[in-house]
């Protein structure tokens, strides 16, 4: 039976500074799209609408503006005097409105505010228009207001230009530091441009211009604004590397590459979760936030999805066919909306990892890869980079409502999208006409404790956003990403999409300090994340609810310190709602679910250790006091390992077992606890196998 529970969700992104408290249904992740009597919010106000444009017609004024993220509606306000007072005119839910209650020849001034669950935003910048009947000239003598005013920010200055007004002999340039004024005249040029200097960087300035002739002064133009900022120099990556053999495209590595995978050809193996990936090298796991409902027979549900094939076809697929290789690239897809009802999506995570650990002890190591990161916003789809000290499936968190924490780990989220014309989290106005992205947030896990730049944990790292790069247009059009990782600092570099990676085309986009990582060797994870992508639709784009990412040229530098080999238990794949499947199995209280795991080699003694790894979720029941793991009849019980007791979370965990418990071929793993619980993404892992070689082009990746 579904039980409601409170959840505290920190909203990521530049515009969000508050928290959302939701009384939501069963599962780990929230879905804020269907308000009812069980939902109460205490959230940050939506940002004021931007890019308000007023277009005059015959007895009409048409208004358009850019959507405010999270807004559920808007208030249109009008005045006949610049700066107000304004009177509320309409409350549309769309981003356009036509005012038909106007009189030709009268100037009207408009502002728009956004509404969300927290209330009303500040007003937008003012826009004005004077409706006229066709062919009716302005009042005799007085010139019309200047049109097409633009403001371009620079370093301590703003450059203004506008279209010439007929009969005007000069212009008045007026400035304010508050939208809508009051304005102060700062210049009276006779040309159609003006450069306002000696400004303060970081302060937003608002401008209007009026035209003058012998008959008098026109009305003010439409207001524009600009934010002068100091230039952000493009950093020169240091050190500039010498060419490295088999570099896999890496530019910033200090030592030879010890892992390189270029997805040249598919290598599927039946009974694994890896799709077209070689299971000797890669592991794949999938989790969906609301995918567990014990009463609803949902045991780790995963939705069918459209995938964009390289030949242009878009078939609907289920795991493991949602991971393919074509044209020398990896492509994978996910769908966050089971019902296909608009705005009814969920949180999903599809996670992939190479089974060779990355070691950065005593040094700064480098990880690099290519990805088509076409993120729109924090409420759409994006990619994440994770590290975990052990190969636990799908290490991931969604705010603090889903904490599948490794014992020790690192997360970097590439989710801060900036749409065309929107500054977003970008630190400059470079490429403002294009979609861009940077790092949204980062987290460090120490002893299962989440420390997140979104405001969780006793000692979160510090994130400094430095720059944005041009976003991908979709699969095949990729950014190159490199992360320089040491115990206390992570520097993140990227190229614009479609640009070949060189030390000069890579730009440092973020710096993460105070990391204080509690491990120096671990597994890297490349993750495809959704958060109810219908909410992230931006003008000119469609919903990313069913979405494909492409990846290529995954690499990290040395030293090489042995490899893991993991063996998948097949997913359950029992049918679920609307064409989905349940990947997991339920274990009733004090009983177990059974997971056959094939292809375990005979010479397991060359491994340093054996692990059973899995995800689990109680579906809202009380958390267990013990986890029971039985391998070929040999039982191990593990007490609740986490320092907190959050419910409704997916969890990820590794249990060490004796190597002697394993048998060649198929092994039987049974999992249970003292409460009803769902298990998924189950593996046996042989850890640090002696004799295995580094994964490089041409290497033999098989078990030694």
BELFEN-V901875 format. One record per residue. N is the residue number from 0. RES is the residue in three letters. SS is DSSP state (a for helix, b for strand, c for the rest). PSI is psi as a letter, one per 30 degrees, with the letter a starting at -180 (none if undefined). D_CENTER is the distance of its C-alpha to the mean C-alpha in whole Angstrom. Layout:
# BELFEN-V901875
N,RES,SS,PSI,D_CENTER
N,RES,SS,PSI,D_CENTER
This chain:
# BELFEN-V901875
0,UNK,c,k,32
1,UNK,c,k,29
2,UNK,c,k,29
3,UNK,c,k,27
4,UNK,b,l,25
5,UNK,b,k,24
6,UNK,b,k,20
7,UNK,b,j,19
8,UNK,b,j,15
9,UNK,b,k,14
10,UNK,c,k,12
11,UNK,c,l,9
12,UNK,c,l,10
13,UNK,c,e,13
14,UNK,c,f,14
15,UNK,c,k,14
16,UNK,c,g,17
17,UNK,c,a,18
18,UNK,b,l,18
19,UNK,b,k,18
20,UNK,b,k,21
21,UNK,b,k,21
22,UNK,b,j,24
23,UNK,b,l,22
24,UNK,c,a,24
25,UNK,c,l,24
26,UNK,c,l,21
27,UNK,c,e,18
28,UNK,c,l,15
29,UNK,c,l,16
30,UNK,c,j,16
31,UNK,c,g,17
32,UNK,c,f,18
33,UNK,c,i,22
34,UNK,c,k,24
35,UNK,c,a,27
36,UNK,c,f,30
37,UNK,c,g,28
38,UNK,c,k,25
39,UNK,c,k,25
40,UNK,c,k,23
41,UNK,c,i,23
42,UNK,c,l,20
43,UNK,c,k,19
44,UNK,c,k,21
45,UNK,c,l,19
46,UNK,c,l,19
47,UNK,c,k,22
48,UNK,c,k,22
49,UNK,b,l,22
50,UNK,b,h,24
51,UNK,b,k,27
52,UNK,b,k,30
53,UNK,b,k,33
54,UNK,b,k,35
55,UNK,b,k,39
56,UNK,c,a,41
57,UNK,c,j,44
58,UNK,c,g,44
59,UNK,c,l,41
60,UNK,b,k,37
61,UNK,b,k,34
62,UNK,b,k,31
63,UNK,b,l,27
64,UNK,b,l,24
65,UNK,b,k,21
66,UNK,c,k,19
67,UNK,c,k,17
68,UNK,c,k,14
69,UNK,c,f,15
70,UNK,c,k,19
71,UNK,c,f,21
72,UNK,b,l,24
73,UNK,b,l,26
74,UNK,b,k,29
75,UNK,b,k,31
76,UNK,b,k,34
77,UNK,b,k,37
78,UNK,b,l,40
79,UNK,c,g,43
80,UNK,c,k,43
81,UNK,c,k,40
82,UNK,c,f,38
83,UNK,c,a,39
84,UNK,c,k,40
85,UNK,c,l,38
86,UNK,b,k,39
87,UNK,b,k,36
88,UNK,b,e,36
89,UNK,b,l,34
90,UNK,c,i,31
91,UNK,c,l,29
92,UNK,c,f,26
93,UNK,c,l,25
94,UNK,c,h,24
95,UNK,b,l,28
96,UNK,b,k,31
97,UNK,b,k,35
98,UNK,b,j,37
99,UNK,c,g,41
100,UNK,c,h,43
101,UNK,c,l,43
102,UNK,c,k,47
103,UNK,c,k,47
104,UNK,c,f,48
105,UNK,c,k,46
106,UNK,b,k,43
107,UNK,b,k,40
108,UNK,b,k,37
109,UNK,b,k,34
110,UNK,b,l,31
111,UNK,b,k,28
112,UNK,b,l,26
113,UNK,b,k,23
114,UNK,b,k,24
115,UNK,b,a,22
116,UNK,c,f,23
117,UNK,c,f,23
118,UNK,b,b,26
119,UNK,b,k,26
120,UNK,c,l,24
121,UNK,c,l,26
122,UNK,c,l,28
123,UNK,c,l,27
124,UNK,c,k,29
125,UNK,c,k,32
126,UNK,b,k,33
127,UNK,b,l,36
128,UNK,b,l,39
129,UNK,b,j,42
130,UNK,c,k,43
131,UNK,c,k,46
132,UNK,c,k,48
133,UNK,c,k,48
134,UNK,c,g,51
135,UNK,c,k,51
136,UNK,c,l,51
137,UNK,c,l,50
138,UNK,c,k,53
139,UNK,c,k,56
140,UNK,c,e,55
141,UNK,c,k,52
142,UNK,c,l,49
143,UNK,c,l,46
144,UNK,c,k,43
145,UNK,c,k,41
146,UNK,c,l,38
147,UNK,c,h,35
148,UNK,c,k,35
149,UNK,b,k,32
150,UNK,b,k,31
151,UNK,b,k,29
152,UNK,b,k,28
153,UNK,c,a,29
154,UNK,c,j,30
155,UNK,c,g,32
156,UNK,c,l,33
157,UNK,b,k,32
158,UNK,b,k,34
159,UNK,b,k,35
160,UNK,b,l,37
161,UNK,c,l,38
162,UNK,c,k,40
163,UNK,c,k,44
164,UNK,c,k,46
165,UNK,c,k,49
166,UNK,c,f,52
167,UNK,c,k,50
168,UNK,c,f,52
169,UNK,b,l,49
170,UNK,b,l,46
171,UNK,b,k,45
172,UNK,b,k,41
173,UNK,b,k,40
174,UNK,b,k,37
175,UNK,b,l,36
176,UNK,c,g,33
177,UNK,c,k,32
178,UNK,c,k,31
179,UNK,c,f,34
180,UNK,c,a,37
181,UNK,c,k,39
182,UNK,c,k,40
183,UNK,b,k,42
184,UNK,b,k,44
185,UNK,b,f,43
186,UNK,b,l,44
187,UNK,c,i,47
188,UNK,c,l,46
189,UNK,c,f,48
190,UNK,c,l,46
191,UNK,c,h,42
192,UNK,b,l,40
193,UNK,b,k,40
194,UNK,b,j,38
195,UNK,b,j,37
196,UNK,c,l,37
197,UNK,c,h,38
198,UNK,c,l,35
199,UNK,c,k,32
200,UNK,c,k,29
201,UNK,c,f,26
202,UNK,c,k,28
203,UNK,b,k,28
204,UNK,b,k,31
205,UNK,b,k,32
206,UNK,b,k,35
207,UNK,b,l,37
208,UNK,b,k,40
209,UNK,b,l,43
210,UNK,b,k,46
211,UNK,b,k,50
212,UNK,b,a,53
213,UNK,c,f,57
214,UNK,c,f,56
215,UNK,b,a,53
216,UNK,b,k,50
217,UNK,c,l,47
218,UNK,c,l,44
219,UNK,c,l,41
220,UNK,c,l,38
221,UNK,c,k,35
222,UNK,c,k,33
223,UNK,b,l,30
224,UNK,b,l,29
225,UNK,b,l,27
226,UNK,b,j,26
227,UNK,c,k,28
228,UNK,c,l,26
229,UNK,c,k,27
230,UNK,c,k,26
231,UNK,c,j,24
232,UNK,c,k,25
233,UNK,c,j,24
234,UNK,c,k,24
235,UNK,c,j,26
236,UNK,c,k,25
237,UNK,c,k,27
238,UNK,c,l,29
239,UNK,c,j,30
240,UNK,c,l,30
241,UNK,c,l,33
242,UNK,c,k,33
243,UNK,c,k,32
244,UNK,c,k,33
245,UNK,c,h,31
246,UNK,c,f,28
247,UNK,c,g,25
248,UNK,c,f,24
249,UNK,c,k,24
250,UNK,c,f,25
251,UNK,c,g,25
252,UNK,c,k,26
253,UNK,c,f,29
254,UNK,c,l,31
255,UNK,c,k,31
256,UNK,b,k,28
257,UNK,b,f,29
258,UNK,b,k,26
259,UNK,b,k,26
260,UNK,b,k,24
261,UNK,c,g,24
262,UNK,c,h,24
263,UNK,c,e,28
264,UNK,c,k,29
265,UNK,c,k,28
266,UNK,c,h,29
267,UNK,c,k,29
268,UNK,c,k,31
269,UNK,c,k,32
270,UNK,c,g,31
271,UNK,c,l,28
272,UNK,c,g,24
273,UNK,c,f,23
274,UNK,c,b,24
275,UNK,c,f,25
276,UNK,c,k,24
277,UNK,c,j,27
278,UNK,c,f,27
279,UNK,c,f,29
280,UNK,c,e,26
281,UNK,b,l,23
282,UNK,b,k,22
283,UNK,b,k,20
284,UNK,b,l,19
285,UNK,b,k,17
286,UNK,b,k,17
287,UNK,b,k,16
288,UNK,c,e,16
289,UNK,c,g,19
290,UNK,c,g,20
291,UNK,b,k,23
292,UNK,b,j,26
293,UNK,c,e,30
294,UNK,c,f,32
295,UNK,c,g,30
296,UNK,c,h,30
297,UNK,b,j,26
298,UNK,b,i,26
299,UNK,c,h,23
300,UNK,b,k,22
301,UNK,b,k,20
302,UNK,c,k,20
303,UNK,c,l,21
304,UNK,b,l,19
305,UNK,b,k,20
306,UNK,c,k,19
307,UNK,c,j,20
308,UNK,c,l,23
309,UNK,c,f,24
310,UNK,c,g,27
311,UNK,c,f,25
312,UNK,c,l,26
313,UNK,c,i,24
314,UNK,c,l,25
315,UNK,b,k,24
316,UNK,b,l,23
317,UNK,c,l,23
318,UNK,c,k,23
319,UNK,c,g,23
320,UNK,c,g,24
321,UNK,c,g,20
322,UNK,b,j,20
323,UNK,b,l,22
324,UNK,b,k,24
325,UNK,b,k,25
326,UNK,c,h,26
327,UNK,c,g,25
328,UNK,b,l,22
329,UNK,b,k,20
330,UNK,b,k,18
331,UNK,b,l,16
332,UNK,b,l,15
333,UNK,b,l,14
334,UNK,b,k,15
335,UNK,c,f,14
336,UNK,c,j,17
337,UNK,c,e,20
338,UNK,c,f,22
339,UNK,c,g,21
340,UNK,c,k,22
341,UNK,c,k,20
342,UNK,c,g,17
343,UNK,c,g,18
344,UNK,c,a,15
345,UNK,c,a,14
346,UNK,b,k,11
347,UNK,b,l,12
348,UNK,b,k,11
349,UNK,b,j,13
350,UNK,b,k,14
351,UNK,b,k,17
352,UNK,b,k,19
353,UNK,b,k,22
354,UNK,c,g,25
355,UNK,c,k,26
356,UNK,c,l,25
357,UNK,b,k,24
358,UNK,b,k,27
359,UNK,c,g,26
360,UNK,c,k,29
361,UNK,c,g,31
362,UNK,c,l,29
363,UNK,c,j,26
364,UNK,b,l,24
365,UNK,b,k,22
366,UNK,b,k,19
367,UNK,b,l,19
368,UNK,b,l,17
369,UNK,b,k,16
370,UNK,b,k,13
371,UNK,c,i,13
372,UNK,c,i,9
373,UNK,c,h,10
374,UNK,c,k,6
375,UNK,c,e,8
376,UNK,c,l,6
377,UNK,c,f,5
378,UNK,c,h,7
379,UNK,c,c,7
380,UNK,b,l,6
381,UNK,b,l,4
382,UNK,b,l,6
383,UNK,b,k,7
384,UNK,b,k,11
385,UNK,b,l,13
386,UNK,b,k,17
387,UNK,b,k,20
388,UNK,c,f,23
389,UNK,c,l,24
390,UNK,c,h,23
391,UNK,c,k,22
392,UNK,c,k,20
393,UNK,c,i,16
394,UNK,c,k,16
395,UNK,b,k,13
396,UNK,b,k,12
397,UNK,b,j,11
398,UNK,c,b,12
399,UNK,c,g,16
400,UNK,c,f,16
401,UNK,b,j,15
402,UNK,b,i,17
403,UNK,b,i,17
404,UNK,c,k,18
405,UNK,c,l,20
406,UNK,c,e,23
407,UNK,b,k,22
408,UNK,b,a,19
409,UNK,b,k,16
410,UNK,b,k,12
411,UNK,b,k,10
412,UNK,b,k,6
413,UNK,b,i,5
414,UNK,c,g,3
415,UNK,b,i,6
416,UNK,b,k,7
417,UNK,b,j,11
418,UNK,c,l,13
419,UNK,c,k,17
420,UNK,c,f,19
421,UNK,c,k,17
422,UNK,c,e,16
423,UNK,c,b,13
424,UNK,c,g,13
425,UNK,c,k,15
426,UNK,c,g,18
427,UNK,c,l,20
428,UNK,c,g,21
429,UNK,c,k,21
430,UNK,c,h,20
431,UNK,c,f,19
432,UNK,c,f,20
433,UNK,c,l,17
434,UNK,c,k,14
435,UNK,b,l,12
436,UNK,b,l,9
437,UNK,b,a,9
438,UNK,c,k,8
439,UNK,c,e,7
440,UNK,b,l,9
441,UNK,b,l,11
442,UNK,b,l,14
443,UNK,b,k,17
444,UNK,b,k,19
445,UNK,b,j,23
446,UNK,c,h,25
447,UNK,c,g,23
448,UNK,b,k,22
449,UNK,b,k,18
450,UNK,b,j,18
451,UNK,b,k,15
452,UNK,c,f,14
453,UNK,c,f,13
454,UNK,c,g,17
455,UNK,b,k,18
456,UNK,c,l,21
457,UNK,c,f,24
458,UNK,c,i,23
459,UNK,c,l,19
460,UNK,c,l,18
461,UNK,b,k,18
462,UNK,b,k,15
463,UNK,b,j,17
464,UNK,b,k,15
465,UNK,c,e,17
466,UNK,c,l,16
467,UNK,c,l,14
468,UNK,b,l,14
469,UNK,b,k,15
470,UNK,c,l,12
471,UNK,c,l,13
472,UNK,c,f,16
473,UNK,b,a,15
474,UNK,c,k,16
475,UNK,c,f,19
476,UNK,b,j,18
477,UNK,c,k,16
478,UNK,b,k,15
479,UNK,b,k,17
480,UNK,b,k,15
481,UNK,b,k,17
482,UNK,b,k,17
483,UNK,b,j,20
484,UNK,b,k,21
485,UNK,c,l,23
486,UNK,c,f,24
487,UNK,c,f,24
488,UNK,b,k,21
489,UNK,b,k,18
490,UNK,b,k,18
491,UNK,b,k,15
492,UNK,b,l,17
493,UNK,b,l,15
494,UNK,c,l,17
495,UNK,c,l,17
496,UNK,c,k,16
497,UNK,c,g,20
498,UNK,c,k,21
499,UNK,c,k,23
500,UNK,c,k,22
501,UNK,c,l,25
502,UNK,c,f,26
503,UNK,c,f,26
504,UNK,c,f,23
505,UNK,c,k,20
506,UNK,b,k,19
507,UNK,b,j,18
508,UNK,b,f,15
509,UNK,b,l,15
510,UNK,b,k,17
511,UNK,b,j,17
512,UNK,b,l,20
513,UNK,c,h,22
514,UNK,c,e,20
515,UNK,c,h,24
516,UNK,c,k,23
517,UNK,c,g,25
518,UNK,c,l,25
519,UNK,c,g,26
520,UNK,b,k,26
521,UNK,b,a,23
522,UNK,b,k,21
523,UNK,b,k,18
524,UNK,b,k,15
525,UNK,b,j,13
526,UNK,b,k,10
527,UNK,b,j,9
528,UNK,b,k,7
529,UNK,b,l,8
530,UNK,b,i,8
531,UNK,c,i,11
532,UNK,a,f,10
533,UNK,a,e,14
534,UNK,a,f,13
535,UNK,a,g,11
536,UNK,c,k,13
537,UNK,c,l,15
538,UNK,c,k,18
539,UNK,c,f,19
540,UNK,c,l,16
541,UNK,c,l,17
542,UNK,c,k,14
543,UNK,c,g,12
544,UNK,c,e,13
545,UNK,b,j,15
546,UNK,b,k,13
547,UNK,b,k,14
548,UNK,b,l,13
549,UNK,b,k,15
550,UNK,b,l,16
551,UNK,b,l,19
552,UNK,b,h,21
553,UNK,b,k,20
554,UNK,b,l,22
555,UNK,b,l,23
556,UNK,b,l,26
557,UNK,c,a,29
558,UNK,c,l,31
559,UNK,c,k,31
560,UNK,c,h,32
561,UNK,c,l,32
562,UNK,b,l,30
563,UNK,b,l,29
564,UNK,b,k,30
565,UNK,b,k,29
566,UNK,b,k,30
567,UNK,b,k,28
568,UNK,b,k,30
569,UNK,c,k,29
570,UNK,c,l,27
571,UNK,c,e,29
572,UNK,c,g,28
573,UNK,b,k,30
574,UNK,b,k,30
575,UNK,c,a,27
576,UNK,a,k,27
577,UNK,a,h,26
578,UNK,a,g,26
579,UNK,c,l,24
580,UNK,b,l,25
581,UNK,b,j,26
582,UNK,c,f,25
583,UNK,c,a,26
584,UNK,b,k,30
585,UNK,b,k,31
586,UNK,b,k,33
587,UNK,c,l,36
588,UNK,c,k,37
589,UNK,c,g,39
590,UNK,c,l,39
591,UNK,b,l,36
592,UNK,b,l,35
593,UNK,b,k,36
594,UNK,b,j,34
595,UNK,b,k,36
596,UNK,b,j,34
597,UNK,b,l,36
598,UNK,b,g,37
599,UNK,b,k,37
600,UNK,c,l,39
601,UNK,c,e,43
602,UNK,c,i,43
603,UNK,a,f,40
604,UNK,a,f,42
605,UNK,a,f,40
606,UNK,b,k,37
607,UNK,b,f,37
608,UNK,b,l,35
609,UNK,b,k,34
610,UNK,b,k,31
611,UNK,b,k,30
612,UNK,b,l,27
613,UNK,b,l,25
614,UNK,b,l,23
615,UNK,b,l,24
616,UNK,b,k,24
617,UNK,c,f,27
618,UNK,c,g,26
619,UNK,c,f,26
620,UNK,c,l,30
621,UNK,c,k,31
622,UNK,c,l,29
623,UNK,c,l,32
624,UNK,c,f,34
625,UNK,b,k,35
626,UNK,b,k,33
627,UNK,b,k,35
628,UNK,b,k,35
629,UNK,b,k,38
630,UNK,b,j,38
631,UNK,c,h,41
632,UNK,c,f,43
633,UNK,b,j,42
634,UNK,b,k,41
635,UNK,b,k,38
636,UNK,b,k,37
637,UNK,b,k,35
638,UNK,b,l,34
639,UNK,c,j,31
640,UNK,c,f,29
641,UNK,c,k,27
642,UNK,c,f,28
643,UNK,c,l,26
644,UNK,c,h,27
645,UNK,c,k,24
646,UNK,c,l,24
647,UNK,c,g,22
648,UNK,c,k,20
649,UNK,c,k,19
650,UNK,b,l,21
651,UNK,b,k,21
652,UNK,b,l,25
653,UNK,b,k,27
654,UNK,b,k,31
655,UNK,b,k,33
656,UNK,b,l,36
657,UNK,c,k,40
658,UNK,a,e,40
659,UNK,a,f,43
660,UNK,a,f,42
661,UNK,c,l,40
662,UNK,c,l,42
663,UNK,c,k,42
664,UNK,b,b,41
665,UNK,b,k,39
666,UNK,b,k,38
667,UNK,b,j,38
668,UNK,b,k,35
669,UNK,b,k,36
670,UNK,b,k,33
671,UNK,b,a,34
672,UNK,b,a,34
673,UNK,c,g,36
674,UNK,c,l,34
675,UNK,c,k,33
676,UNK,b,l,30
677,UNK,b,k,27
678,UNK,b,k,27
679,UNK,b,l,25
680,UNK,b,h,23
681,UNK,b,k,27
682,UNK,b,l,28
683,UNK,b,k,31
684,UNK,b,k,30
685,UNK,b,j,33
686,UNK,b,k,32
687,UNK,b,i,33
688,UNK,b,k,35
689,UNK,c,k,38
690,UNK,c,f,39
691,UNK,c,k,35
692,UNK,c,l,35
693,UNK,c,k,31
694,UNK,c,j,29
695,UNK,c,l,30
696,UNK,c,k,31
697,UNK,c,f,35
698,UNK,c,l,34
699,UNK,c,j,36
700,UNK,c,g,33
701,UNK,c,l,35
702,UNK,c,k,36
703,UNK,c,none,39
